[in-house]
Each structure stands twice: as structure tokens, then as C-alpha cells.
């Protein structure tokens, strides 16, 4: 069988979105929505030389996702699909990934936009 993974959170993503309703379904639809990532002080030295990059990848745990479902009907779709062919958060391992525009790095904070 497969082994278990252990993940270590390195920061916290803050966005203006508090409910699933109204949250962009992907960064290309975020239309400049701003947010920030607060990096845990233990990992802040890893931000050295981050300034100047246009975009960053965010890999995150979908902590509010409902339990896993292998078949889902995606938003704006009428057909049931396999969860791995969608961006639906109801995954066996609820990991999300987005590329966002990096605006600034100051201290342990990354300012970003186009976050979903």
C-alpha cells in the first residue's frame, strides 16, 4: 500500500474570500483580487531573493473541503466527472495549487493578486 505523507505548513494564505460562494474558480478569473501570504518566521530566510519574480506558485491545504468524492459535478458544468479531471476540492488529499502575481515581499509577507 502507499505510505502516508507528512506536510509542514510554512505559512498562511489570507484572501478577501470567506465563503465558497463568490470565490473565483481559478486565478484567471480573480480579476486583481489581492491577498497575502504570511510565512512562518522559521521559514522566512527562504524568501531571500524572492523579490523580482513576477509570479509564485502556492500549494495549499483545502482545509474547508468536504469529505472526498471521486465523482463530482464541477461548477458551471452539468456532467459528472472524475475528481482528478477537475479543480474540485473534494479530493482524497485536499491539496490545491494556484499561480498568483507577486506584488511585493516585505519581511515575512508576500503581497499577491489574482488569487482564487
Secondary structure in CASP SS format (residue, H / E / C, confidence):
PFRMAT SS
TARGET T0000
AUTHOR 0000-0000-0000
METHOD secondary structure of the structure
MODEL  1
X C 1.00
X C 1.00
X C 1.00
X C 1.00
X C 1.00
X C 1.00
X C 1.00
X C 1.00
X C 1.00
X C 1.00
X E 1.00
X E 1.00
X E 1.00
X E 1.00
X E 1.00
X C 1.00
X C 1.00
X C 1.00
X C 1.00
X C 1.00
X C 1.00
X C 1.00
X C 1.00
X C 1.00
X C 1.00
X C 1.00
X H 1.00
X H 1.00
X H 1.00
X C 1.00
X C 1.00
X C 1.00
X C 1.00
X E 1.00
X E 1.00
X E 1.00
X E 1.00
X E 1.00
X E 1.00
X C 1.00
X H 1.00
X H 1.00
X H 1.00
X H 1.00
X H 1.00
X H 1.00
X H 1.00
X C 1.00
X C 1.00
X C 1.00
X C 1.00
X C 1.00
X C 1.00
X C 1.00
X E 1.00
X E 1.00
X E 1.00
X E 1.00
X E 1.00
X E 1.00
X E 1.00
X C 1.00
X C 1.00
X C 1.00
X C 1.00
X C 1.00
X C 1.00
X C 1.00
X C 1.00
X C 1.00
X E 1.00
X E 1.00
X E 1.00
X C 1.00
X C 1.00
X C 1.00
X C 1.00
X C 1.00
X C 1.00
X E 1.00
X E 1.00
X E 1.00
X H 1.00
X H 1.00
X H 1.00
X C 1.00
X C 1.00
X C 1.00
X C 1.00
X C 1.00
X C 1.00
X C 1.00
X C 1.00
X C 1.00
X E 1.00
X E 1.00
X E 1.00
X E 1.00
X E 1.00
X E 1.00
X E 1.00
X E 1.00
X E 1.00
X E 1.00
X E 1.00
X E 1.00
X C 1.00
X C 1.00
X E 1.00
X E 1.00
X E 1.00
X E 1.00
X E 1.00
X C 1.00
X C 1.00
X C 1.00
END
